[in-house]
Amino acid sequence: MKESYLICLNEYSQPNGVLSVIEENRTLPFSMRRCFFIYDLKPGDKRGVHAVNNQQCIFMLKGACDVMVHNGKEEMLYHLEAPTQGVYIPPMFWREIRACEPGSMLVVFSDQYYDPNAYIRDFDAFLRYCKENEE
């Protein structure tokens, strides 16, 4: 079974700014089909709150937040607080983005196009799915 993990980007600092690079099949462990941004978050807001049948990488662009990832047996918590930090999430892992600072902004890369039928939005249903599909 694949596991989630923290991704740390290299920084290339110059007098006129800092550059970090994300590349398909290198930084991202997949070919990207979709990219979306999450922003204008307010204290107490949660995003994600689902499992989906695709791979995703979530990167912090501004601010800080926690990304909780659950594989059906255990929960992992990643605190992202820099634009060089991201988390890889395998298919069918539960994810919640929470405890965000006001003004935080994230970018999410996915290996699939959006399909509303690919989501499990109830945590108990997710746990049942995991139990039924144990390796």
C-alpha positions in Angstrom: 0.0 0.0 0.0 1.2 3.5 -0.8 1.6 5.9 2.0 1.3 9.7 2.3 4.5 11.7 2.8 5.9 15.2 3.1 7.4 16.8 0.1 10.1 19.4 0.5 10.9 21.6 -2.5 14.4 23.1 -3.1 14.7 26.9 -2.9 16.8 28.9 -5.3 17.4 32.2 -3.7 18.6 35.3 -5.6 18.6 39.0 -4.8 15.4 39.5 -6.7 13.4 36.6 -5.1 13.2 32.9 -4.4 12.3 30.2 -6.9 10.9 26.7 -6.2 10.0 24.2 -8.9 7.3 21.6 -9.2 7.6 19.1 -12.1 5.5 16.2 -13.3 6.9 12.8 -12.7 9.7 14.3 -10.6 8.5 16.5 -7.8 5.0 15.1 -8.4 5.0 11.3 -8.4 2.5 11.3 -11.3 1.4 13.1 -14.5 -0.8 16.1 -13.6 -4.3 16.3 -15.1 -5.8 19.0 -12.9 -4.6 21.9 -10.7 -6.8 24.0 -8.4 -6.3 26.6 -5.7 -7.9 26.9 -2.3 -7.9 30.4 -0.8 -9.8 33.0 1.2 -10.0 30.5 4.1 -11.4 31.7 7.4 -10.6 30.3 11.0 -12.5 27.1 11.5 -13.0 26.4 7.8 -12.3 22.8 6.7 -11.6 21.8 3.1 -11.2 18.4 1.5 -13.2 16.2 4.0 -13.4 13.3 1.6 -11.5 10.4 0.0 -11.1 10.4 -3.8 -9.9 7.8 -6.3 -6.8 9.8 -7.5 -3.4 10.9 -6.4 -3.0 14.4 -5.1 -0.2 16.7 -3.9 -1.1 19.7 -1.8 1.3 22.6 -1.4 1.2 25.7 0.8 1.5 28.9 -1.1 0.8 31.4 1.7 0.1 31.0 5.4 -0.1 27.8 7.3 -2.5 24.9 7.8 -2.8 21.3 8.9 -3.5 18.5 6.4 -4.9 15.4 8.1 -4.6 12.2 6.0 -6.2 8.9 7.0 -5.4 5.5 5.3 -8.3 3.6 6.8 -6.3 2.4 9.8 -4.3 5.4 11.1 -4.3 9.2 10.9 -1.2 11.3 9.9 -1.1 15.0 10.5 1.1 17.3 8.3 1.6 20.9 9.3 2.4 23.0 6.2 3.8 26.5 6.8 6.0 27.3 3.9 5.7 27.4 0.1 8.4 24.7 -0.1 6.2 22.2 1.8 3.6 19.8 0.4 2.1 16.5 1.1 1.5 13.5 -1.3 -1.8 11.7 -0.8 -2.4 8.3 -2.5 -5.8 7.3 -4.0 -8.6 6.6 -1.6 -7.0 8.2 1.5 -9.2 10.5 3.5 -8.0 14.1 3.7 -9.0 17.2 5.6 -7.4 20.6 5.4 -7.9 22.5 8.6 -6.6 24.9 11.2 -5.6 27.3 8.5 -4.3 30.8 9.3 -6.4 33.6 7.8 -5.4 34.4 4.3 -3.8 31.0 3.7 -3.6 29.8 0.1 -2.9 26.2 -1.2 -2.5 24.6 -4.6 -3.5 21.1 -5.3 -2.2 18.9 -8.2 -4.2 15.8 -9.2 -3.5 12.9 -11.6 -7.2 12.8 -12.7 -9.8 15.2 -14.0 -12.7 16.0 -11.7 -15.3 13.3 -11.4 -18.0 13.8 -8.7 -18.6 10.0 -8.6 -15.1 9.3 -7.6 -15.6 10.8 -4.1 -16.5 9.3 -0.7 -17.7 12.2 1.5 -18.8 10.3 4.6 -16.0 9.2 7.0 -17.8 6.1 8.2 -18.5 5.0 4.6 -14.8 5.6 3.9 -13.8 3.2 6.8 -16.3 0.6 5.5 -14.7 0.9 2.0 -11.2 0.4 3.5 -12.3 -2.7 5.4 -13.9 -4.2 2.3 -10.9 -3.5 0.2 -8.1 -4.5 2.6 -5.0 -6.0 0.9 
